Amino acid sequence: MKYYIIAGEASGDLHASNLMKRLQVRDSQAEFRFWGGDLMASVAGHKPVKHYRDLAFMGFVEVLMNLRTILSNIKFCKADLEACRPDVLILVDYPGFNLRVARFAKTLGIKVVYYISPQLWAWKEGRVEIVKKYVDEMLVILPFEKAFYQKHGVEAHFVGHPLLDAISGLAPLDREGFKAENGLDEREIIALLPGSRTQEVEKMLEVMLSVRPYFSRYQFVIAGAPSLPESFYRKYVDDDVHFVSNRTYDLLRCSEAALVTSGTATLETALLGVPEVVCYRGSRLSYAIAKRLVKHIRYISLVNLIMDREVVKELIQGDLNRENLVSELGKVLQGDRERILRDYHELRQILGGKGASDKAAAIITGELEKD
């Protein structure tokens, strides 16, 4: 079978690559054409049609500034789909782009599967009607999403969260060896996960690093994003601030606590058992627009959304400042630590166990076999 897969961000690249591995197990003749990143390329054995680093634009203002590029990419994708005529189109999150492509794919008679739902339960709920019309199978990874879609007359499959597979498959780590390899000393580590986009990382690192004078017995280590070159981080590195590239999970497993930009990384950090403070600061205009559009949502981090209560502290926009960050990081390192770890254990139970990628692959190949 021919699979056409579109992932527009780093997290999508991870989850799509694991799905591709399971599709290969179930379909020995699997052929992949894809938009994504290096992880997907390592499975397919060839480069993506477009790399996600050329696709990811953050916030309303940034999208408007890059609208011509986005529309050009959509036009190119439609032409590529028409030429390729795959057996199935698999869309991974990235809704602004993927829902437009889904509509076009249906006009070509291509089966459309959505793996990892857009956060329609947070905003733009009306897009559910697009899903109902143009998506054949919706595969969701958060437990409350199945009920959300059911309410709107869409039958969704809850397959569990693929991060459980990625994390459970990690090899044992030699912590001292990791520190030595990366030029770190014996002090405990506070990991900094500032995001994956240039403007996002610059905003986050400025405030994250402002807490250093208050935690001098720790060393701070930045987790480099695969979408950014190592040279980008050099201006932040000194005797107390280090940088690790493409080893975020290993870094977290060696860390006492973490400061994490909102996104998939908040859930990754929790599943690896690292107490965290969640940080977010966007442009004023983008945040103002988002605040008006997002309804009925009390939290921005996946950890708190899934648990439906505040497990980890979220510092958003104006609340993200040095004073608050020092206070909340201090709590994480001391009194709140055991409570957070107990909540993380409950989180793992709610997410439903391992096997998400294989369950998704089974549904996709099963539907293709029916056809």
GIVEN-V216364 format. One record per pair of residues at least 6 apart in sequence whose ideal C-beta (glycine too) atoms are under 8 Angstrom apart, sorted by the first residue. I is the first residue (numbers start at 1). J is the second residue. Records with the same first field share a line. If there is no record, write none. Layout:
I = J + J
This chain:
1 = 27 + 29 + 30 + 31 + 87 + 88 + 365 + 368
2 = 31 + 33 + 84 + 85 + 86 + 87 + 88
3 = 20 + 23 + 30 + 31 + 32 + 33 + 34 + 86 + 87 + 88 + 90
4 = 32 + 33 + 34 + 81 + 84 + 86 + 88 + 89 + 90 + 110
5 = 16 + 19 + 20 + 32 + 33 + 34 + 35 + 36 + 40 + 89 + 90 + 91 + 92
6 = 34 + 35 + 36 + 77 + 89 + 90 + 91 + 92 + 94 + 97 + 98 + 101
7 = 13 + 15 + 16 + 34 + 35 + 36 + 37 + 40 + 52 + 92 + 93 + 94
8 = 35 + 52 + 55 + 56 + 92 + 93 + 94 + 97 + 98
9 = 52 + 55 + 56 + 93 + 94 + 196
10 = 37 + 52 + 56 + 196 + 225 + 226 + 227
11 = 93 + 263 + 264
12 = 36 + 52 + 92 + 93 + 94 + 116
13 = 36 + 37 + 38 + 39 + 40 + 52
14 = 39 + 162 + 166
15 = 92 + 115 + 116 + 162 + 357
16 = 34 + 36 + 39 + 40 + 90 + 92 + 115
17 = 36 + 39 + 40 + 42 + 43
18 = 162 + 165 + 166 + 357
19 = 90 + 115 + 162 + 357 + 360 + 361
20 = 30 + 32 + 34 + 40 + 43 + 44
21 = 43 + 357
22 = 357 + 358 + 360 + 361
23 = 30 + 361 + 364 + 365
24 = 30 + 43
25 = 358 + 361
26 = 361 + 362 + 365
27 = 365
32 = 40 + 43 + 44
33 = 49 + 80 + 84 + 86
34 = 40 + 44 + 48 + 49
35 = 48 + 49 + 50 + 51 + 52 + 55 + 77
36 = 48 + 51 + 52 + 92
37 = 48 + 51 + 52 + 53 + 226 + 227
38 = 226
40 = 48
41 = 47 + 48
49 = 77 + 80
50 = 73 + 76 + 77
52 = 227
53 = 227
54 = 73
55 = 73 + 94 + 97
56 = 196 + 197 + 227
57 = 63 + 65 + 66 + 70 + 197
58 = 197 + 199 + 200 + 282 + 286
59 = 282 + 283 + 286 + 290
60 = 285 + 286 + 289 + 290
61 = 283 + 285 + 286
62 = 199 + 283 + 286
63 = 70 + 96
70 = 96 + 97
73 = 97
74 = 97 + 100 + 101
77 = 97 + 101
78 = 101 + 104
81 = 89 + 101 + 104 + 105 + 108 + 110
82 = 108
85 = 108 + 110
86 = 110
87 = 110 + 111 + 368 + 371
88 = 110 + 111 + 112 + 113 + 364 + 367 + 368
89 = 101 + 102 + 105 + 110 + 111 + 112 + 113
90 = 113 + 114 + 115 + 364
91 = 98 + 99 + 101 + 102 + 112 + 113 + 114 + 115 + 135
92 = 98 + 115 + 116
93 = 116 + 117 + 118
94 = 118
95 = 118 + 119 + 120 + 124 + 127
98 = 114 + 118
99 = 118 + 127 + 130 + 131 + 134
102 = 112 + 114 + 130 + 131 + 134 + 135
103 = 130 + 133 + 134
105 = 112 + 134
106 = 112 + 133 + 134
111 = 136 + 137 + 367 + 368 + 371
112 = 134 + 135 + 136 + 137
113 = 135 + 136 + 137 + 138 + 139 + 363 + 364 + 367
114 = 131 + 135 + 137 + 138 + 139
115 = 139 + 360 + 364
116 = 139 + 140 + 141 + 162
117 = 138 + 139 + 140 + 141 + 142 + 145 + 149 + 156
118 = 124 + 127
120 = 127 + 128 + 131 + 148
121 = 144 + 145 + 148 + 297
122 = 294 + 297
123 = 290 + 293 + 294 + 295 + 297
124 = 293
128 = 149 + 152 + 154
131 = 138 + 149 + 154
132 = 152 + 153 + 154
136 = 367
137 = 157 + 363 + 364 + 367
138 = 149 + 154 + 155 + 156 + 157
139 = 156 + 157 + 159 + 360 + 363 + 364
140 = 146 + 149 + 156 + 157 + 158 + 159
141 = 158 + 159 + 160 + 161 + 162 + 356
142 = 161 + 302 + 305 + 306
143 = 158 + 306 + 350 + 351 + 352
144 = 306
145 = 156 + 158
146 = 156 + 157 + 158
149 = 155 + 156
150 = 156
157 = 359 + 360 + 363
158 = 352
159 = 355 + 356 + 359 + 360 + 363
160 = 351 + 352 + 353 + 354 + 355 + 356 + 359
161 = 267 + 351 + 352 + 356
162 = 356 + 357 + 360
163 = 264 + 267 + 268 + 271
164 = 271 + 348 + 351 + 352 + 353 + 354 + 356
165 = 354 + 355 + 356 + 357
166 = 249
167 = 249 + 268 + 271 + 272
168 = 354
170 = 249 + 253
173 = 250 + 253 + 254
175 = 253 + 254
178 = 184 + 247 + 250 + 251 + 254
179 = 185 + 186 + 254
182 = 221 + 242 + 244 + 247
183 = 242
184 = 219 + 221 + 242
185 = 219
187 = 217 + 218 + 219
188 = 217 + 218 + 219 + 255 + 256
189 = 218 + 219 + 220 + 221 + 251 + 254 + 255 + 256
190 = 215 + 218 + 219 + 220 + 221 + 255 + 256 + 257 + 258 + 259 + 329
191 = 221 + 223 + 251 + 252 + 255 + 257 + 258 + 259 + 269 + 274
192 = 204 + 205 + 208 + 209 + 220 + 221 + 222 + 223 + 258 + 259
193 = 223 + 248 + 258 + 259 + 260 + 261 + 265 + 269
194 = 200 + 201 + 204 + 205 + 208 + 222 + 223 + 261
195 = 201 + 204 + 225 + 261 + 263 + 265
196 = 225 + 226 + 227 + 228
197 = 225 + 227
198 = 228 + 232
200 = 261
201 = 225 + 228 + 232
203 = 281
204 = 261 + 279 + 281
205 = 222 + 236
207 = 279 + 281 + 320 + 321 + 322 + 325
208 = 220 + 259 + 279 + 325
209 = 220 + 236 + 241
210 = 322 + 325
211 = 259 + 322 + 325 + 326 + 329
212 = 220 + 240 + 241
214 = 326 + 330
215 = 326 + 329 + 333
216 = 240
218 = 256
219 = 240 + 241 + 242
220 = 240 + 241 + 242
221 = 241 + 242 + 243 + 244 + 251 + 255
222 = 233 + 236 + 237 + 241 + 242 + 243 + 244
223 = 244 + 247 + 248 + 251 + 252
224 = 230 + 233 + 243 + 244 + 245 + 246
226 = 245 + 246
230 = 243 + 245
233 = 243
234 = 243
236 = 243
237 = 243
244 = 250 + 251
248 = 265 + 268
249 = 268 + 272
252 = 258 + 268 + 269 + 272 + 274
253 = 272 + 274
255 = 274
256 = 274 + 275 + 333
257 = 274 + 275 + 276 + 277 + 329 + 332 + 333
258 = 269 + 274 + 275 + 276 + 277
259 = 276 + 277 + 279 + 325 + 329
260 = 266 + 269 + 276 + 277 + 278 + 279
261 = 278 + 279 + 280
262 = 278 + 279 + 280 + 300 + 301 + 314 + 316
263 = 302
264 = 302
266 = 276 + 278 + 301 + 302 + 303 + 312
267 = 301 + 302 + 303 + 306
269 = 276
270 = 276 + 303 + 311 + 312 + 344 + 347
271 = 344 + 347 + 348
273 = 341 + 344
275 = 312 + 332 + 333 + 336 + 337 + 340 + 341
276 = 312 + 332
277 = 312 + 313 + 315 + 325 + 328 + 329 + 332
278 = 300 + 301 + 303 + 304 + 312 + 313 + 314 + 315
279 = 315 + 320 + 325
280 = 300 + 314 + 315 + 316 + 317 + 320
281 = 287 + 316 + 317 + 320
282 = 290 + 317
287 = 317
297 = 305
298 = 304
299 = 305 + 310 + 314
300 = 314 + 316
301 = 312 + 314
303 = 311 + 312 + 347
304 = 310 + 311 + 312 + 314
306 = 347 + 350 + 351
307 = 343 + 346 + 347 + 350
311 = 340 + 343 + 344 + 347
312 = 340
313 = 328 + 331 + 332
315 = 321 + 324 + 325 + 328
332 = 340
